[in-house]
Amino acid sequence: MLALPLPDAEPSPDRSNIYEQLRTIKASDLTRSQLDVLRDPLYLDPASEDVLRRILLIGSVTDQLSLSGPIPRTAQIINQAFNEANENDLVTLLKPGVGEVWILNAASASFSGGTSGISLFLADQSSTSTDMVFLGQESSSGVVPFNPSPHRDIYITSETYLVGQGYSIDTGETSTLKVGVIRVR
């Protein structure tokens, strides 16, 4: 096996604690939380540089980190149903972990009848208030595209997260909001 260590890396790969901890894990099986366990105790100082480079290399190879765009295998569609039980409630659709960044790709709404509607917001919650930015809404019967559809990157983080709200929902009716998201960091 050809070994290509990081230039001037200390300790050498065969003595690296990172590789010792990962020795029994296949690259395709490494999870983001396992990578975070390796990263979390590190300080951002010169003594940690080689370990940080190894974590970046491992994260890139295992699709847990990306330096150039969306992280593979993180795209998902979030479905949220609204009915008279949660009408007018602000429902958190996606609140990423600290340090994570997601992008909203698309949104759509479907209605089982009546004149109900759904709104989509970006929320910023502090200890004293909740500030929200209106992203769009739909109100009609059938499946319709969200209006306005996202036409620019909308970043979702632990500080500014995605919230939905159903309103004017008739008894026995259900409105469904679907949002497509992908993680970029």
N, C-alpha and C positions, 0 to 999 in steps of 0.2 A: 504494500500500500504506500502510495506517495504521500508524504506529509509536507504540507506547505504552511509553516507557522506564520503568524503575523510577524512582520519585521521587528526584530529586537524585543519581542514580547517576553515579559517576565510575569509569572513563571512560564516555562516552556509548556506547550500544550499537554504533554504527558504528565505534568505535575499540576495542571490547572484544576482548582477546586470546582470551577464551572463544569468542566467536562467530567469530573468525577461524579458530580451530582446528576448529570444527564446520561451517564454511561449505559443505563438500561432502557433508555427511552428512544424509540425510533423518531426520526425527524418528523415524519408524518403524524405522529401521535402527540407531539408536544402541544400543550394548551397554553393559552395566554396567561392563565393564572400560574402555571408552572414557571413561565418566563418571568412573571412579576415577582415570584418568590426569589429568583436569582438577582433581580434588579433592585428590589426594595431596600436591602441593607447597605447599598453602596453610597459612598459620598462622591460628590463631583469635585475630585481633586486629582492631581497628577498621579498619585499612587494607584488610583482606580482606572486609569486610562486603558490599560490592556484588557481588563475585565469588561469595561464598557464596550470596547471594540468587539470583543467576543460575543457579548450579548446582542449587539447590533447585527453581527454576522449570523448568529443563530436565529435571531428574530426574522431576518430577511429570508433565510433558507427555509424556515418553517412556516412562512406566510403569516406570522404573528405581528410583524412590523412592516411598514412600507415607507420608502423614502420618495416615492414618485406617484402616489395616487391611492385609489381604493385598496383596501386589504382584501385579498382573495378569500372567498367563502364566508364573507360577512354580510352579504346582501340579504335582506329579509323584507317580508311584507307583514305589517302589523295590522291586525283586524280588531276593531273595537265596536261592539254592539251597544246601542243606546235604546232604552225603552222608558216607560213611565217611571220605573224604579230609580233610574239614574239620570232622569231628565234634568237639565240645567247644571248638573255636576261637572266640574272641571276634572277631566280624567287624564292623568299622565300617561301618554302613549310611549314615550321613550325619554328616559333620563339616564344618560350614559354614566359610567364610572368616572371618577376623577382622572383626568388626563386623556380620556377617550374623546374623539371627535367623529361625528357621523354627519352625512349629508342627506337631506330630504330630496328624493328623486321625483316622486309623483304622489298624487293623492286622488282618491275617488270616493264617491258616496253612493250608497244604494238605499232605497226606501221601499218598505212593504206596502205603502199606501199613505193616505192622509196628506197632511200639509207640513210634515215635520222637516226639520233642517239640522244641519251639522256645521259647526264652525271649527276652524283649526287655528291654533295660536302658538307663538313662541313665548315662553314664560321665563321670567327672571325672578326667582323667589329669594327674598332676604328675610331677616328675622322680623322685620316690621311690616312688610307688604309684599304683594305679588304684582309685578308689572308684566303686562302682556302686550305682544305685538300681534295684530290680526293678520293672518296669512291668507285666509279665504273661507268661503262657505258655499254650501249647496242647499237648495230647498225645492224639492219636486218629487214626483213619482218616477220609479224606474231607476236604471243605472245611468249616471251622468258623470261627465268629467268635472273635476273640481274647478271652481271658478274663484279667483284666477288660478290657473295651474302654475306650479312653481316654474319660473322662467329664469331663475338665477340660483346659484348655490345658496342653500339655507343650511348653515352649520348648526348642529345640535350638540351641546356639551352638557356637563353636569351643572354649569352655571346658567345656560339658556337652553331650555329643554322643550320638548314637543307636548302640547296639550290639546285635547279635543273636547267638544261640548255638543250634546244633542239638545234640541229645543223644540217646543210645540209638538210634542209626540203624543199622538192619540192613544187611548187605552187599547192594548192588544197589538199595537204597531211596533215595528222594530226598524231602526235606522242603523246602517253599518258604515263605518269609516274605515278605509283602507289606505295605508301610507307605505310607500316604498322607501327604504333607507339603506345606506351602505356606509360601513365604517372606513374612515380615511386615516385615523390615527388612534 
